[in-house]
Amino acid sequence: MKIIKRKFFCLCFLQIIFIPQLFGNENKSVLVNKIKPTSEKFTPLFNGKDLSGWKTNGNWVVKKDGSLMIDPLPDQKGWNRFNDYLISEKTYANFILELEYKYTPQGNSGLFFRIGNPKNPVGTGTEIQILDCFGQKDETMTHHDHGGIIMFKRPLLNVSKKPGEWNHLIISCEGHHVRVAINGVEVQNVFLDSPPDKDLPPYNLADRPMRGYIGLQDHGVPHRVAFRNIKILKI
C-alpha cells in the first residue's frame, strides 16, 4: 500500500502542476489548482496561535491575523545566526509541504528542508530561496533568487508577486527527486544527486541527509517576511 500511495502522490503532482518549459515563457501566468490529494490530510506545522512544534531564539511574532512574521531586532543582523532560524521539532524524509509567505521590498528568507543539524542548517540542509525578485527578468534569475535551490539550481521562471502580496509555494520531496511550484508554476524539477548549474562550483547535495528538520530563515535586519498556512503531508 505504501508504494501505491507514493505513486499516487507523484502522479497527482505530475498531472496537475503546470510545466512551463514544455510550452514556453508566454504561458507563465497560467495558474493551477493547489496540490491536495483528496484521500489524505495535510498536518499543520503552524497552528496560527503560537510556536508549538518549533524551536528558535529569534524574534518570530505571531500576528493577530494568524500569520507568523520574522521581525529581527535592531541588533539582529546577517543570516548566519542559526539559533534564530525557526526549526521544526520533528524530522521528515519524503513529504509534500505547502505554505504561503509575503515579503517586504527586497525581503529575504528561505525554506530549508532535511536539516541534519539545527545548529548548522546551511551546511546540513537544502534551501529554497525566498526573496523579493518582482519584475526581474527570467534569464537573469540565479540560484540565489526566488525559487532557486541555493548553490545548486536556478529557477525555471520568475513568478514572484509584488512585495506585500501572498506567494504560495508547494514542494514535493521523494528521495533525491524534488519539485517546487510557486504561485501555481513549476520552477524546479530536479534530482539532488545530479550536477549543479554549469556556472556553479561542484556542490554535492546528494551528501546531505535524506531525513531532517524543516526550517525558515531569519536573514536579519531589515528582512521581514510573513508566513501562514504551513502544512505537510508525509508520503
Protein Blocks (a to p, Z undefined) as FASTA:
>chain_A
ZZmmmmmmmmmmmmmpccfklnojklmmpccdddddfkbccddfbgolamghiacfbdcd
ddfkopacddddfklgcjklmklpccdfbdcfbdcddddddddehiacdddehifblklm
mlmmccdddddfehiafklpcfkbghiaehibccfbdcbdcehiacddddddehjbccdd
eehiafbdcdfkbccdfkbccddfklpcfbdcdddddebjabdcddehiacddZZ
